[in-house]
Amino acid sequence: MAQITCSIPKGTRDFMPVEMTRRNYIFDTIRSVFKTYCFAPIETPAMENLSTLMGKYGEEGDKLLFKILNSGNFMDGVDFTADYHRVAPRICDRGLRYDLTVPFARFVVQHRGDIVFPFRRYQMQPVWRADRPQKGRYREFYQCDADVIGSDSLLHELELVQMIDDVFRRLQVAVTVKINNRKILAGIANMIGAPDKLTDITVAIDKLDKIGLDNVKSELMERGLTADAIAKLQPVFDLSGSADEKLAQLETLFAGDETGMKGVEEMRTLFGYIASVKPGCEVDLDLTLARGLNYYTGAIFEVKAKNVSIGSICGGGRYDNLTGIFGLPGVSGVGISFGADRIYDVLAELNLFPENLEQQATLLFINFGEKEMARCIALAAQLRNEGVAVEIYPDAAKMKKQMSYADAKRIPYVAFVGESELANGTVTVKDMVSGEQKTVPAEEMEKFF
C-alpha cells in the first residue's frame, strides 16, 4: 500500500490544545459582547446551493468560491468543451459558504414565519475562500458575525460601533474603526460622470491600501473610466479634517446629488450618535473605504489594529435588499464580522493572551499505587463537584516523571496521598510555584482552593 502523505491543504491549519484554548478565549469574549447586546445564536450549513452564493460577492468574490463536485457519473457521452454551460450545473451545484451574511439572508427568508423582526442574530462558524494563502489570509477561517435585519434605524450602526469598542477593549487591542457609506461612493460616481461604473470604482478603491493610489488609477482606467473621470476623483482622495469637516466638503462636491447627500446625512447622524457615547476606540470617516462586496448599500465599517501590520480584523455594513434576492424584498439589515483568526494573530504578536490561559488542571494527584489511587479517585470526585479541575496521574510511575508531567502542563498544585496520609485521613498539597507544602484533612481539601 502506498504511504499516505501526512499533510493538510494549504491555507488550513490544525490547532493544538494551547491554540484552541486561546481561540476559545477570543470566541468567548466576542460571544459575551453579542449576548450583552441581545443577539441570539443560529447556525447554517457549511455548504449552500451555488444559486444562493453566486453573484452576491462581486466579480472578485465569485472567483474565490469553493465549488463541490456532484456525485455520479455525469460525464458519460458529454462533450464538456462544447457544452460547458449546459453541463456545468450537473458537475457542481453546491459550494462552501464564502461568508455568513448571504447564508443568513437565505435563512431569514426560509424561516421568516418563525422569527420576530427586527431579528438580531449572531453566528460563529468557519467560511472558505479559494484565495492565495499568505500571512493573515487563510482558505478556511472563522467569522463571528452579528446582524440586525428588519430595521433601517441608524441606532443599529451605533450599536455595532459600541460592540467593536467593547470587544477590543476586553481584548486590550487598540483599534481604529473606519466608516464610510456606499451612498457617498455612489454620489462620487455620479459626480465624476460615471454612475454605471460604481462597482468598478468600489472594487478598485477597496485595494487602495494594498496597491497604492497610482495602481488604483491604472486599474480604474483598465475598467473603462476616462482620464478626466479619474482626475475628478482626486479631490475626494485629498479631503482631510474631522468627520464633520469632510462631510461639509462633500456637500459642496455633490451639489444636490440626492444619493450622495443622503449618504452625507446618514453619516452626520451616525457620527453624532457616536460622539454622544464617546467610545474608547478611534473612529474615522474614511472616504476611500469601499468594501468590495456588491450587497452593501449604506454604512460600511472596517477595523484595523493600531500596532500590528495586518489587514482588517473586523468589517461589515448595511445591506438594504439582500433578502429580496431570495423572495423577501424591502427588508434592510446591517451587521459586522469579527475575523477570529486575524484577531488571534494580533493578540499573539502583541503578547496579549492572559497568563495561564492554557492551564487545564488546577491539581494533579500523584499516583503511589492501587490503594492510594482508590482514595484519590474519591477525593477527585469530591473536588470536581466543587468545580475544581482535577487530574489523577494514571500510573504509579517514578515520582520524577509525575512531577515533570505537572511542570510541563503548568499544573499549579500537586497532591500526595501516600501511606501516612492514607492512615491519617489527610492529603499533602504542594504549591508548584512557591514549593510550599501543607498537609490538610481530606474533607477540607476544597477550602485549599
Disulfide bonds with the S-S distance in Angstrom:
none
